[in-house]
């Protein structure tokens, strides 16, 4: 707050005239007041115009599988509109909905009659059938990114750990780097690379962070796409570089790029690769070369790409073996030649030298 108060405010030009915006609640005239403070929903009217022109909000409300039988029940548009406004305000609890009850402008912009209470919203979401509600949300989530799938794009797989406090469904103790031993949820998300547009996300228990728990959702996302919408590449970290996930990609003839864990066989492959001189320039300071490897549990040998680049921060890498520190020299030339060069440099007093130390990544 202190930084915001001290930050100079940019004045609104006097030439800015009132704007007429078509929203879900009708036509609204927007004018700028340079003497008033900004509100959290100051730009809501322009977002409502987008929802009106695209028809996304009306279709989302109309296809929601929420059915009321009581004549005293709130309107479905009021329930979903309250939920939408609460998310836009950054709320994380149902109790925060109460802060919207005094807002009389935002509901009208979205074509709502009122803001429902937090209890009404909680009961309404509980009445939506899980299977139908999941399909409803996935359909409209993909509709918002479908237009971007007709150009070459990369599908990223990411697993996020959300720490939980209190008693929540699916809260289990598992891998939690932030708070070890604390129950959590695992969010398996499938993103459109660079654009960071979400295709789907699956919330599972905290002890289901492995790639085999994210694979069903990945298969579902790929199977829902047509041939023209398929990603150019599926990308994941070393947790997805196993035979089960790779075979699913090969069955669908889907290109993929997964990192490999540095198992003993991978390390031996790296050692052999560093003694070769047929490295190619991969751009941005990287060198690369191709090879093949068949790890334990793989049904066939597969192509791998090895990348390396020059490190400037470390002069000499050391490793401890049986309580004794040893120099670990890595270079594209042979190790004997490097040791001889370093020995010559160490004999020169007050001289500066650099160790050619390469970092390798296999994928």
DRENFILO-863256 format. One record per residue (C-alpha): residue number from 1; residue in three letters; x, y, z. Coordinates in Angstrom, 1 decimal. Layout:
<pts>
> NUM:ALA:X:Y:Z .
...
</pts>
This chain:
<pts>
> 1:UNK:0.0:0.0:0.0 .
> 2:UNK:2.8:2.4:0.8 .
> 3:UNK:4.5:2.0:-2.6 .
> 4:UNK:1.1:2.5:-4.3 .
> 5:UNK:0.5:5.7:-2.4 .
> 6:UNK:3.9:7.1:-3.2 .
> 7:UNK:3.7:6.2:-6.9 .
> 8:UNK:2.8:9.1:-9.1 .
> 9:UNK:-0.6:8.8:-10.6 .
> 10:UNK:-1.0:9.4:-14.4 .
> 11:UNK:-3.7:12.0:-15.0 .
> 12:UNK:-6.5:11.2:-17.4 .
> 13:UNK:-6.5:13.5:-20.4 .
> 14:UNK:-9.4:15.9:-20.5 .
> 15:UNK:-10.0:15.0:-24.2 .
> 16:UNK:-11.2:11.5:-23.2 .
> 17:UNK:-14.9:11.4:-23.9 .
> 18:UNK:-17.6:9.2:-22.6 .
> 19:UNK:-17.9:5.8:-24.2 .
> 20:UNK:-21.0:3.7:-25.0 .
> 21:UNK:-20.6:0.0:-24.3 .
> 22:UNK:-23.1:-2.8:-25.1 .
> 23:UNK:-23.1:-5.2:-22.2 .
> 24:UNK:-25.2:-8.2:-21.2 .
> 25:UNK:-27.4:-5.9:-19.2 .
> 26:UNK:-27.9:-3.4:-21.9 .
> 27:UNK:-26.1:-0.3:-23.2 .
> 28:UNK:-23.9:1.4:-20.6 .
> 29:UNK:-22.2:4.8:-20.8 .
> 30:UNK:-18.7:4.9:-19.4 .
> 31:UNK:-17.1:8.1:-18.3 .
> 32:UNK:-13.8:8.8:-16.5 .
> 33:UNK:-13.6:10.5:-13.2 .
> 34:UNK:-9.9:11.6:-12.6 .
> 35:UNK:-10.7:12.5:-8.9 .
> 36:UNK:-11.9:9.1:-7.9 .
> 37:UNK:-9.9:6.0:-7.0 .
> 38:UNK:-9.9:2.9:-9.2 .
> 39:UNK:-12.2:0.0:-8.3 .
> 40:UNK:-11.6:-3.7:-8.6 .
> 41:UNK:-14.3:-3.9:-11.3 .
> 42:UNK:-13.3:-0.8:-13.2 .
> 43:UNK:-12.7:-2.8:-16.4 .
> 44:UNK:-15.6:-5.2:-16.0 .
> 45:UNK:-17.8:-3.2:-18.4 .
> 46:UNK:-15.4:-3.9:-21.3 .
> 47:UNK:-15.2:-7.6:-20.4 .
> 48:UNK:-19.0:-7.7:-20.3 .
> 49:UNK:-19.0:-6.3:-23.8 .
> 50:UNK:-16.7:-9.1:-24.9 .
> 51:UNK:-19.0:-11.6:-23.4 .
> 52:UNK:-22.0:-10.0:-25.1 .
> 53:UNK:-20.4:-10.0:-28.5 .
> 54:UNK:-19.0:-13.5:-28.3 .
> 55:UNK:-22.0:-15.0:-26.6 .
> 56:UNK:-19.8:-17.1:-24.3 .
> 57:UNK:-21.6:-16.1:-21.1 .
> 58:UNK:-25.1:-16.8:-22.3 .
> 59:UNK:-24.2:-20.2:-23.7 .
> 60:UNK:-22.3:-21.1:-20.5 .
> 61:UNK:-25.3:-20.2:-18.4 .
> 62:UNK:-27.9:-21.9:-20.7 .
> 63:UNK:-26.0:-25.2:-20.9 .
> 64:UNK:-25.3:-25.5:-17.2 .
> 65:UNK:-26.8:-28.7:-15.7 .
> 66:UNK:-28.2:-26.9:-12.7 .
> 67:UNK:-31.9:-27.5:-12.2 .
> 68:UNK:-34.2:-26.0:-9.5 .
> 69:UNK:-37.6:-27.3:-8.7 .
> 70:UNK:-38.6:-24.8:-6.1 .
> 71:UNK:-40.3:-21.5:-7.2 .
> 72:UNK:-38.4:-19.7:-4.5 .
> 73:UNK:-35.0:-20.8:-5.8 .
> 74:UNK:-32.6:-18.2:-7.2 .
> 75:UNK:-32.2:-17.8:-10.9 .
> 76:UNK:-29.5:-19.8:-12.6 .
> 77:UNK:-28.0:-16.7:-14.1 .
> 78:UNK:-27.7:-15.0:-10.7 .
> 79:UNK:-25.9:-18.0:-9.2 .
> 80:UNK:-23.4:-18.4:-12.0 .
> 81:UNK:-23.0:-14.7:-12.3 .
> 82:UNK:-22.1:-14.4:-8.6 .
> 83:UNK:-19.6:-17.2:-9.0 .
> 84:UNK:-18.0:-15.5:-12.0 .
> 85:UNK:-17.8:-12.1:-10.2 .
> 86:UNK:-16.3:-13.8:-7.2 .
> 87:UNK:-13.6:-15.4:-9.3 .
> 88:UNK:-12.8:-12.1:-11.1 .
> 89:UNK:-12.4:-10.4:-7.7 .
> 90:UNK:-9.8:-12.9:-6.7 .
> 91:UNK:-11.8:-14.6:-4.0 .
> 92:UNK:-10.6:-17.9:-2.6 .
> 93:UNK:-13.4:-18.7:-0.1 .
> 94:UNK:-17.2:-18.8:-0.4 .
> 95:UNK:-17.3:-16.4:2.6 .
> 96:UNK:-15.7:-13.7:0.4 .
> 97:UNK:-18.9:-13.5:-1.7 .
> 98:UNK:-20.4:-11.4:1.0 .
> 99:UNK:-18.1:-8.5:-0.1 .
> 100:UNK:-20.0:-8.4:-3.4 .
> 101:UNK:-23.5:-7.9:-1.8 .
> 102:UNK:-23.2:-4.1:-1.7 .
> 103:UNK:-22.3:-3.8:-5.4 .
> 104:UNK:-25.3:-2.7:-7.3 .
> 105:UNK:-23.6:-2.0:-10.7 .
> 106:UNK:-21.8:-5.2:-11.5 .
> 107:UNK:-24.9:-7.5:-11.4 .
> 108:UNK:-26.6:-5.2:-13.9 .
> 109:UNK:-23.7:-5.3:-16.3 .
> 110:UNK:-23.9:-9.1:-16.5 .
> 111:UNK:-27.7:-9.1:-16.8 .
> 112:UNK:-28.3:-10.4:-13.3 .
> 113:UNK:-31.0:-9.4:-10.9 .
> 114:UNK:-29.0:-9.7:-7.7 .
> 115:UNK:-25.9:-11.2:-5.9 .
> 116:UNK:-26.8:-14.5:-4.2 .
> 117:UNK:-25.5:-15.4:-0.8 .
> 118:UNK:-22.5:-17.6:-0.1 .
> 119:UNK:-24.8:-20.4:1.2 .
> 120:UNK:-27.0:-20.3:-1.9 .
> 121:UNK:-23.9:-20.5:-4.1 .
> 122:UNK:-22.5:-23.4:-2.2 .
> 123:UNK:-25.8:-25.3:-2.3 .
> 124:UNK:-26.2:-24.6:-6.0 .
> 125:UNK:-22.7:-26.0:-7.0 .
> 126:UNK:-23.4:-29.0:-4.8 .
> 127:UNK:-26.6:-29.7:-6.8 .
> 128:UNK:-24.7:-30.0:-10.1 .
> 129:UNK:-24.1:-33.6:-11.1 .
> 130:UNK:-20.4:-34.3:-11.1 .
> 131:UNK:-20.2:-36.1:-14.5 .
> 132:UNK:-22.5:-33.6:-16.3 .
> 133:UNK:-20.9:-30.6:-14.6 .
> 134:UNK:-17.4:-31.8:-15.6 .
> 135:UNK:-18.4:-32.2:-19.2 .
> 136:UNK:-20.1:-28.8:-19.2 .
> 137:UNK:-17.0:-27.1:-17.9 .
> 138:UNK:-14.6:-28.9:-20.2 .
> 139:UNK:-16.7:-28.1:-23.3 .
> 140:UNK:-16.8:-24.4:-22.6 .
> 141:UNK:-13.1:-24.2:-21.5 .
> 142:UNK:-12.0:-25.7:-24.8 .
> 143:UNK:-14.3:-23.4:-26.7 .
> 144:UNK:-12.3:-20.4:-25.4 .
> 145:UNK:-9.0:-21.8:-26.9 .
> 146:UNK:-10.2:-23.7:-29.9 .
> 147:UNK:-9.4:-20.9:-32.3 .
> 148:UNK:-5.7:-21.1:-31.3 .
> 149:UNK:-5.4:-24.8:-32.1 .
> 150:UNK:-5.3:-24.3:-35.8 .
> 151:UNK:-1.7:-23.0:-35.8 .
> 152:UNK:1.4:-25.1:-34.7 .
> 153:UNK:1.4:-25.2:-30.9 .
> 154:UNK:3.0:-27.1:-28.0 .
> 155:UNK:1.1:-29.0:-25.3 .
> 156:UNK:2.8:-28.6:-21.9 .
> 157:UNK:2.1:-31.0:-19.0 .
> 158:UNK:2.5:-29.6:-15.5 .
> 159:UNK:1.8:-31.0:-12.0 .
> 160:UNK:1.3:-28.4:-9.2 .
> 161:UNK:1.0:-29.2:-5.5 .
> 162:UNK:-1.5:-27.1:-3.6 .
> 163:UNK:-1.1:-27.3:0.2 .
> 164:UNK:-4.4:-27.7:2.1 .
> 165:UNK:-5.4:-26.6:5.6 .
> 166:UNK:-8.4:-28.0:7.4 .
> 167:UNK:-10.6:-30.9:6.3 .
> 168:UNK:-11.1:-31.1:2.5 .
> 169:UNK:-12.0:-33.9:0.2 .
> 170:UNK:-9.1:-35.7:-1.3 .
> 171:UNK:-6.5:-34.1:1.0 .
> 172:UNK:-3.8:-36.7:1.3 .
> 173:UNK:-0.2:-36.6:2.5 .
> 174:UNK:2.2:-37.0:-0.5 .
> 175:UNK:5.1:-35.3:-2.2 .
> 176:UNK:4.9:-31.7:-0.9 .
> 177:UNK:8.1:-29.6:-1.5 .
> 178:UNK:6.6:-26.5:0.2 .
> 179:UNK:5.3:-28.1:3.4 .
> 180:UNK:6.5:-31.7:3.8 .
> 181:UNK:4.0:-33.8:5.7 .
> 182:UNK:1.0:-31.5:5.0 .
> 183:UNK:-2.0:-32.8:3.1 .
> 184:UNK:-2.4:-31.5:-0.4 .
> 185:UNK:-4.1:-31.7:-3.8 .
> 186:UNK:-2.3:-32.5:-7.0 .
> 187:UNK:-3.3:-30.3:-10.0 .
> 188:UNK:-2.5:-32.0:-13.4 .
> 189:UNK:-2.8:-29.2:-15.9 .
> 190:UNK:-2.5:-29.3:-19.7 .
> 191:UNK:-1.4:-26.0:-21.1 .
> 192:UNK:-0.9:-24.4:-24.5 .
> 193:UNK:2.8:-23.5:-24.4 .
> 194:UNK:3.8:-19.8:-24.5 .
> 195:UNK:0.2:-18.6:-24.6 .
> 196:UNK:-0.4:-20.3:-21.2 .
> 197:UNK:-4.0:-21.1:-22.2 .
> 198:UNK:-5.4:-23.9:-20.1 .
> 199:UNK:-6.9:-26.8:-22.0 .
> 200:UNK:-7.9:-28.9:-19.0 .
> 201:UNK:-7.0:-29.5:-15.4 .
> 202:UNK:-7.6:-32.5:-13.2 .
> 203:UNK:-7.6:-32.2:-9.4 .
> 204:UNK:-6.5:-35.4:-7.6 .
> 205:UNK:-5.4:-36.4:-4.1 .
> 206:UNK:-2.0:-35.3:-2.9 .
> 207:UNK:-0.4:-38.7:-3.1 .
> 208:UNK:-1.1:-39.0:-6.9 .
> 209:UNK:1.6:-36.8:-8.3 .
> 210:UNK:3.3:-39.4:-10.6 .
> 211:UNK:2.9:-39.2:-14.3 .
> 212:UNK:0.7:-42.3:-14.5 .
> 213:UNK:-2.0:-40.2:-12.8 .
> 214:UNK:-1.7:-37.4:-15.3 .
> 215:UNK:-1.7:-39.8:-18.3 .
> 216:UNK:-5.5:-40.4:-18.5 .
> 217:UNK:-6.2:-36.7:-18.6 .
> 218:UNK:-3.5:-36.3:-21.3 .
> 219:UNK:-5.0:-39.0:-23.4 .
> 220:UNK:-8.5:-37.5:-23.0 .
> 221:UNK:-7.2:-34.1:-24.2 .
> 222:UNK:-5.5:-35.6:-27.3 .
> 223:UNK:-8.4:-37.8:-28.2 .
> 224:UNK:-10.8:-34.8:-28.0 .
> 225:UNK:-8.8:-32.9:-30.6 .
> 226:UNK:-9.2:-33.4:-34.4 .
> 227:UNK:-6.3:-34.0:-36.7 .
> 228:UNK:-6.0:-30.3:-37.5 .
> 229:UNK:-6.1:-29.3:-33.9 .
> 230:UNK:-3.4:-31.7:-32.6 .
> 231:UNK:-0.4:-30.1:-31.0 .
> 232:UNK:2.9:-30.0:-32.9 .
> 233:UNK:4.6:-31.4:-29.9 .
> 234:UNK:3.8:-32.8:-26.4 .
> 235:UNK:6.4:-31.6:-23.9 .
> 236:UNK:7.0:-32.8:-20.3 .
> 237:UNK:9.7:-33.2:-17.7 .
> 238:UNK:11.6:-36.3:-16.7 .
> 239:UNK:8.6:-37.7:-14.8 .
> 240:UNK:6.9:-38.4:-18.2 .
> 241:UNK:9.9:-39.9:-19.9 .
> 242:UNK:8.9:-43.5:-19.2 .
> 243:UNK:7.8:-46.3:-21.4 .
> 244:UNK:4.0:-46.1:-20.6 .
> 245:UNK:3.6:-42.5:-21.5 .
> 246:UNK:5.9:-42.7:-24.6 .
> 247:UNK:4.0:-45.8:-25.9 .
> 248:UNK:0.7:-43.8:-25.7 .
> 249:UNK:2.2:-41.0:-27.7 .
> 250:UNK:3.6:-43.4:-30.3 .
> 251:UNK:0.2:-45.2:-30.6 .
> 252:UNK:-1.4:-41.9:-31.4 .
> 253:UNK:1.4:-40.9:-33.8 .
> 254:UNK:2.0:-37.8:-31.7 .
> 255:UNK:5.4:-36.1:-31.6 .
> 256:UNK:6.7:-35.7:-28.1 .
> 257:UNK:9.7:-34.3:-26.2 .
> 258:UNK:10.3:-35.7:-22.7 .
> 259:UNK:13.4:-35.4:-20.5 .
> 260:UNK:15.1:-38.5:-19.2 .
> 261:UNK:16.2:-39.1:-15.6 .
> 262:UNK:19.9:-39.5:-15.3 .
> 263:UNK:19.9:-43.2:-14.6 .
> 264:UNK:23.1:-45.3:-14.8 .
> 265:UNK:22.5:-46.1:-18.5 .
> 266:UNK:21.8:-42.5:-19.3 .
> 267:UNK:25.0:-41.4:-17.5 .
> 268:UNK:27.1:-44.0:-19.5 .
> 269:UNK:25.5:-42.6:-22.7 .
> 270:UNK:26.6:-39.1:-21.7 .
> 271:UNK:30.1:-40.2:-20.9 .
> 272:UNK:30.5:-41.8:-24.4 .
> 273:UNK:28.9:-38.8:-26.0 .
> 274:UNK:31.3:-36.3:-24.4 .
> 275:UNK:34.3:-38.1:-25.9 .
> 276:UNK:33.0:-37.6:-29.5 .
> 277:UNK:33.7:-34.6:-31.6 .
> 278:UNK:30.6:-34.7:-33.9 .
> 279:UNK:28.7:-32.1:-31.9 .
> 280:UNK:26.5:-29.7:-33.9 .
> 281:UNK:25.6:-26.1:-33.1 .
> 282:UNK:22.1:-26.0:-31.7 .
> 283:UNK:21.9:-22.2:-31.3 .
> 284:UNK:21.9:-19.9:-28.3 .
> 285:UNK:25.2:-21.3:-27.0 .
> 286:UNK:24.1:-24.9:-27.1 .
> 287:UNK:25.6:-27.9:-28.8 .
> 288:UNK:23.7:-31.1:-29.6 .
> 289:UNK:24.0:-34.6:-31.1 .
> 290:UNK:21.7:-37.5:-31.6 .
> 291:UNK:21.9:-41.0:-30.2 .
> 292:UNK:19.8:-44.0:-29.3 .
> 293:UNK:19.2:-45.8:-26.1 .
> 294:UNK:17.0:-48.6:-24.7 .
> 295:UNK:16.4:-48.2:-20.9 .
> 296:UNK:15.3:-51.0:-18.6 .
> 297:UNK:11.6:-51.6:-19.0 .
> 298:UNK:11.5:-50.1:-22.5 .
> 299:UNK:10.2:-52.4:-25.3 .
> 300:UNK:12.4:-50.9:-27.9 .
> 301:UNK:15.3:-48.5:-28.5 .
> 302:UNK:14.4:-44.9:-29.0 .
> 303:UNK:16.1:-41.7:-30.3 .
> 304:UNK:17.5:-39.2:-27.8 .
> 305:UNK:18.9:-35.8:-28.2 .
> 306:UNK:21.8:-34.6:-26.0 .
> 307:UNK:22.4:-30.9:-25.4 .
> 308:UNK:25.3:-29.2:-23.7 .
> 309:UNK:26.5:-25.6:-23.2 .
> 310:UNK:29.4:-23.9:-21.7 .
> 311:UNK:29.2:-22.9:-18.0 .
> 312:UNK:31.0:-19.8:-16.9 .
> 313:UNK:30.3:-19.7:-13.2 .
> 314:UNK:32.2:-22.8:-12.1 .
> 315:UNK:36.0:-23.1:-12.7 .
> 316:UNK:36.4:-26.7:-11.4 .
> 317:UNK:33.8:-29.2:-10.4 .
> 318:UNK:34.6:-31.5:-7.5 .
> 319:UNK:33.0:-34.7:-6.3 .
> 320:UNK:33.4:-36.6:-3.1 .
> 321:UNK:34.4:-40.3:-3.4 .
> 322:UNK:35.1:-42.3:-0.2 .
> 323:UNK:35.7:-39.2:1.8 .
> 324:UNK:38.2:-37.8:-0.6 .
> 325:UNK:37.5:-34.7:-2.9 .
> 326:UNK:38.4:-35.3:-6.5 .
> 327:UNK:38.4:-33.1:-9.5 .
> 328:UNK:35.6:-33.8:-12.0 .
> 329:UNK:36.7:-32.6:-15.4 .
> 330:UNK:34.2:-32.6:-18.3 .
> 331:UNK:35.0:-31.3:-21.8 .
> 332:UNK:34.4:-32.2:-25.4 .
> 333:UNK:38.0:-33.1:-25.7 .
> 334:UNK:39.3:-36.2:-24.1 .
> 335:UNK:39.7:-36.1:-20.3 .
> 336:UNK:43.5:-36.8:-20.4 .
> 337:UNK:44.1:-33.8:-22.6 .
> 338:UNK:42.0:-31.6:-20.2 .
> 339:UNK:43.9:-32.8:-17.1 .
> 340:UNK:47.2:-32.0:-18.9 .
> 341:UNK:46.0:-28.5:-19.7 .
> 342:UNK:44.9:-27.8:-16.2 .
> 343:UNK:48.1:-29.1:-14.8 .
> 344:UNK:50.1:-26.7:-17.0 .
> 345:UNK:47.8:-23.8:-16.0 .
> 346:UNK:48.2:-24.5:-12.3 .
> 347:UNK:52.0:-24.2:-12.6 .
> 348:UNK:51.7:-20.6:-13.7 .
> 349:UNK:51.5:-18.3:-10.7 .
> 350:UNK:49.0:-15.5:-10.5 .
> 351:UNK:47.4:-16.5:-13.8 .
> 352:UNK:43.7:-16.5:-14.5 .
> 353:UNK:42.2:-19.5:-16.3 .
> 354:UNK:38.8:-20.9:-17.0 .
> 355:UNK:37.7:-24.5:-17.0 .
> 356:UNK:35.6:-25.6:-19.9 .
> 357:UNK:32.9:-27.2:-18.0 .
> 358:UNK:29.8:-28.4:-19.8 .
> 359:UNK:26.3:-29.1:-18.5 .
> 360:UNK:24.5:-31.9:-20.3 .
> 361:UNK:20.8:-32.4:-20.5 .
> 362:UNK:19.2:-35.5:-22.1 .
> 363:UNK:15.7:-35.4:-23.5 .
</pts>
